[in-house]
Structures are given as structure tokens and as C-alpha cells.
Amino acid sequence: MARRAADPYLPWLTVRVLIPMKIRELTIVERGTWLAWPPRWAAVSFAAGDTVPLGLDGVLTAIRQTGAFLVLTMEFEGRRHVGLLRWTPPPSLEQVAQVLRERVGQAIAKLSEVEMP
């Protein structure tokens, strides 16, 4: 028997599969629930006077899968920064990686609004 999303006994994780989700809604469920997006950025190189990017600053320049997370590289004011992205599935690591690979070159802020297939 199929369940409907309105079923009060349907676990929240299953509801998440049925409702379209945006990248900004990726969460980590671990000792509470935390937003996974945007990643925390760390500079590859940093000089005195550089501006530290906030979460949605910059443009995505590369993505790499490593174990159970994605390594994202972005550029902000001429400097490269790296961030780790991990979340509690769904969606799968491969699904998020594919969506982000298709959008290399886009602004991090714009990626927040992308819906997962």
C-alpha cells in the first residue's frame, strides 16, 4: 500500500524524498539538524588585507568527490577557496555532484536555489 506525504506516520526522511529540495536545504542530521549549504570556505592562499568570503560569496570553479563528501573550489576576489560539503542523504552524493558539475562557473548564491532532480 502506497503512503501519501500527508500521512502523519510517514518519517520525515521519506517526506524529504517526495518534496523537491533545493541545494540550500541540504542538511546534516547528527546531534541535531544543521544546514550543510553553503560550505565553510578556507583560503588556499591568503595575504594581509584579503577579504574573507562569507558563505554565498564567490563562483564555483571545481568539484571533486572524496569519500563521503564533496570538495568544492571557488574563486572570490581573485583568490581560490576550498570547502567541504557533506549532508545526510537523500539526495545521494552522486546526484549532488552531478548537479554541481553541470553548474561550474556559476555564483555560489545562485547555486543555492537549484532544485535537485
C-alpha positions as CSV (number, residue, x, y, z in Angstrom):
1,M,0.0,0.0,0.0
2,A,1.5,3.4,-1.0
3,R,1.6,6.1,1.6
4,R,0.8,9.7,0.9
5,A,3.0,12.6,2.0
6,A,0.2,13.8,4.3
7,D,0.4,10.5,6.3
8,P,1.3,11.6,9.9
9,Y,3.3,8.4,10.4
10,L,5.5,8.9,7.4
11,P,9.1,9.5,8.6
12,W,10.5,13.0,7.8
13,L,13.3,11.4,5.7
14,T,10.8,9.9,3.3
15,V,8.9,13.2,3.0
16,R,12.1,14.8,2.0
17,V,12.3,12.4,-1.0
18,L,8.8,13.3,-2.1
19,I,9.1,17.1,-2.0
20,P,11.5,18.8,-4.4
21,M,14.5,20.1,-2.5
22,K,16.9,23.0,-3.2
23,I,20.7,22.7,-2.6
24,R,20.4,25.2,0.2
25,E,18.1,22.8,2.0
26,L,20.8,20.0,2.3
27,T,21.1,19.1,6.0
28,I,23.3,17.1,8.3
29,V,21.4,15.1,10.9
30,E,23.9,14.5,13.6
31,R,23.3,15.6,17.2
32,G,20.6,17.8,15.9
33,T,19.9,19.1,12.4
34,W,22.3,21.5,10.7
35,L,22.3,23.2,7.3
36,A,25.1,21.8,5.1
37,W,24.9,24.6,2.5
38,P,26.9,26.8,2.0
39,P,30.2,25.1,2.8
40,R,32.6,26.8,5.2
41,W,35.4,28.2,3.0
42,A,39.1,28.1,3.7
43,A,41.6,30.1,1.6
44,V,44.1,28.2,-0.5
45,S,46.4,31.2,-0.1
46,F,45.8,34.3,1.9
47,A,47.5,37.6,2.1
48,A,47.2,40.5,4.6
49,G,44.2,42.7,3.6
50,D,42.4,40.0,1.7
51,T,38.6,39.8,2.2
52,V,37.3,36.6,3.7
53,P,34.4,35.3,1.7
54,L,31.1,34.7,3.5
55,G,29.1,31.6,2.7
56,L,27.4,32.7,-0.5
57,D,30.3,34.7,-2.0
58,G,32.3,33.6,-5.0
59,V,32.0,31.4,-8.1
60,L,32.2,27.6,-8.2
61,T,35.3,26.6,-10.2
62,A,35.8,22.9,-9.4
63,I,34.2,19.9,-7.7
64,R,35.7,16.6,-6.6
65,Q,34.3,13.6,-4.8
66,T,36.3,12.3,-1.9
67,G,34.9,9.5,0.3
68,A,31.5,10.6,1.7
69,F,31.7,14.3,0.8
70,L,32.4,16.7,-2.0
71,V,35.4,19.1,-2.1
72,L,34.3,22.4,-3.8
73,T,36.7,25.0,-5.0
74,M,35.5,28.6,-5.6
75,E,37.1,31.9,-6.5
76,F,36.5,35.1,-4.7
77,E,38.3,38.4,-5.5
78,G,41.0,36.6,-7.4
79,R,41.7,34.0,-4.7
80,R,40.9,30.3,-4.5
81,H,39.0,28.9,-1.5
82,V,38.1,25.3,-0.7
83,G,35.1,24.0,1.2
84,L,33.8,20.5,2.2
85,L,30.2,19.7,1.5
86,R,28.6,16.7,3.3
87,W,25.0,16.1,4.2
88,T,22.7,13.3,5.3
89,P,21.1,11.6,2.2
90,P,18.9,11.8,0.3
91,P,19.9,13.1,-2.3
92,S,22.9,10.9,-3.0
93,L,26.4,12.1,-3.3
94,E,26.4,11.3,-7.0
95,Q,23.2,13.3,-7.6
96,V,24.5,16.4,-5.9
97,A,27.9,16.1,-7.6
98,Q,26.3,15.8,-11.0
99,V,24.1,18.9,-10.4
100,L,27.1,21.0,-9.2
101,R,29.4,19.8,-12.0
102,E,26.8,21.0,-14.6
103,R,27.0,24.4,-12.9
104,V,30.7,25.1,-12.6
105,G,31.2,28.7,-13.3
106,Q,28.0,29.9,-11.6
107,A,27.8,32.0,-8.5
108,I,27.6,30.2,-5.1
109,A,24.5,32.3,-4.2
110,K,22.7,31.2,-7.5
111,L,23.5,27.5,-6.8
112,S,21.6,27.8,-3.5
113,E,18.3,28.0,-5.5
114,V,19.0,25.0,-7.7
115,E,16.4,22.2,-7.3
116,M,17.6,18.6,-7.0
117,P,16.1,16.2,-9.7
